């Protein structure tokens, strides 16, 4: 099943997505689960994380039973401000306590031979984990995580995590979960904002098989959070379909 939720502004989108995420994690934890959450990078995602941090205090969500993973990462040094994990942790760690044993940033380029070795290390850490919710942004070209159209990263893989080289978006050297890992997630939630994403969003929701976003789906549910600018080429309104 897929759901589309459309909002007037990016701020409204971020607030609604954060509230929905808290509610979903609380629901998982109420069932005795440790929530397995895969994070994405990007401006709209960071807005969601800023709101999420403020919502956790006073909610039934137990940060100690929340496991955090990342869908992709730029293969740069730990202190590089472009790292997705650094930006996310700066937003979350100051708002509520994170369990270091359940917080899994992808390896950085510090002292590591290459991104393929780092990807193998992260795959071992991930093991057979299935994400309860996998958050994804959407590139203007239809890419998700660091899986790009017309690129080896989009080819079928037997791996859960891969090193990505010569990516069409800088930096060219990255680490990413594979499409197979994304599609093994119970739920995939897209966060899409801005008019420059409108064409990609329309193609993705139509299931364009040439776009990574066109085939990235959850096993049980796929949820699209979009502002009106990003959704301007869609013919459908908020609905389940």
N, C-alpha and C positions, 0 to 999 in steps of 0.2 A: 504494500500500500504506500502511496505517496501523499503528502500534504503540502499545500502551498499556503504560506502566510505572508501577506503583503502589507507594508507599512509606509506611512507618509514620509518618514525621514530615517536616516541612518541611526540616529539616536533612539528613535522608537523601536527600530529593529533590534538594536543591541540590548535595550532594556527587556524586550519581550523574550529574546533568545536566552538571556541570562536567567530570567525568571523560570522559563521552561526547563532550562538545564538543572537548576536547583531542584525543581519539582521532580524531575526524572531521577536524579541521583537519590533524593530522599525516598522515592518509591522503590528503587533498587535496594537501598539499605534496609528499608522496612521489611523486605523479603529475606533479610539475612545476608545480602550480597556485599562484597566490596566492589563499588562501582569502577568499571574499567573505562576511562575516558581518554580518547586520543585527541590531542590538541593540534590546531593549525596556527599559522602565523598570518600576519597582515593587519591592516589598519582596522577593519571592521571587527576582526576577531579580538584585537586588543581592547576595543571598546566594550565588547562583551565581557572580557575578563575583568576589566575595571569595575563593571557593575556587579559581576558575580562575586567578587571579593566583598563588596559592601552588603550583599544579600545574605551571605553565609552566616554572619553574626546574627544571632537571634532566631535562626531557622533550625529545623531538626537535623540538618545535614551534619554528619560527623566527618570532619576532615581526615581523621585517622583511618577511616574506611573508604578512602578515595585513592585510586591508583591513577597516576598521570603518565601518559605516553605522548610522544610527538610523531606526527605523520611524516614530516620531512625536516631537513635542516641544511643550511649552508655549511659546507665543509671549510670552516674558518676557525681561527683560534678562539679559545673560550671567552676572552675579553672583547671580542669583536662585537660592536653594537648591532651588527646585522643578524646575529644569531637569534632565531625564533625563541629558543628556550630562555635566553637572557631577558628578552623583553617581557615574556609571559611571567616568568618567576618574579621579576621586579614588580609586576602588577599584583600578583597573587600573594606572595610571601609576606608582604607587609600588612595584608588584610586578615589572614587566618593562618594557623600553623599547618605546614606541610610535613608529612612523614617522609624523611629522606629515603627510607627503604622502599617507599612506594612512589617515588618521584624519579622518572626515568628520562632525563634529557639525552638526546643522541650524542655520541662522541664528537669531540671537537678535533681540530687538526693539530693540536699540540702534541708533538712527539710521536704521532702515529704515521705509519708508512704511507697509507693511502686510504681513500674513502671506501674501497672494496673491503679492506680489512675491518674498518670501523663498522660497515654495514653488517658484516658477519658477526661481529661482537654484539651489535644491537639485536640481531636476529636470535642469537643465543639467549640474550636477556629476555626477549619477548616470549620465546618458547611457543607454547600453544595457546597463549592468551587470545581471547576474542574480545574485541572492543564492544562494550555495551552501546556507547555513542562515539562515533567518529566524526569530528567536526572538519569541514572542508571549506576553504575559500574557493574562488573561481577566477581563473585568469582570463584576460581578454581573448586569449587564443583557445580557451576551453580547457586549459590544464588544471589539474588538481594535485595537491601535494607537490612533488617534483616529478610528476608524470606528464610528459608533454606530447602533443599530437605530432605524428610523423617523426618520431624519435625512438631510439631503442628502449627508453624507459617505459614505453607503452606496449612493448612486445610482451606476449605471455611469458610468465616466469614460474619456476618451481620454488622460488625463494620468497620469503616474507618481507625482506628488506634488501635493497640494492644500493650500490654506489652508482651515481648518475654523473656522467661526464659530458662535456660539450653541450650543456643545457643551453637552450636559446635565450634564457633569462640569466643575467649575471647575479652572483658568480656562477660560472659554468660547472663547478665541481660541487656536488651535493650528495646527500643521503636521503633515501625515501622508502617508505613502505611501498609495497607493490599494489597493483590493482587487485590482485587476488586477496591480499590482506584487507584492503578496504571493503571489498565485496563480502568478506567473511564477517564483517561487523554486524551486530544485531540491528543497529540503526545508523544511518548516515544523515548528518544535518549539514546543509549548505548555508553559508552566510554570504549574501551577495548584495553589494551596494554600489551605486553609481551608474550613470548612463553609459559609460564605456564598457560595461558588462552586459548590456542588453542583448546584443546579438548572441553572445556566448550562452547566456542563460536560456534564450529561446531554443537554441540548438540542443543544449544539454537536456532541457525538459522534454524535448521532442524525441530524445533518445538517439541523437546522431552518433553512429558507431565510430566515426572518425575522431570524435572528441573524447578525451578521458572522462570529462564530466558527463558525457552522454551515456556512459556505461557504469559509472560509479553509483552503486545502489546498495542499500542495506538489505540484509536477509529478511528482516521483518518489516522495516519501514524506512522510507526516505522522506526527509522533511526539508522544505525549501523556505528559508527566511530571506525575503527580498524587499528592498524599498521600491517605491513607485518608479524611480528613475531606472533601476535595473530591470524592472518588470514591464517596461513600456512596450515591449514587442510581444507580450503574452496576451492571448485572447480569453484566458480563464481568470476567474476571480478566486478568492480564498476558498479552498475546498479540499476534500480528500478525493483522490482519483486513482 
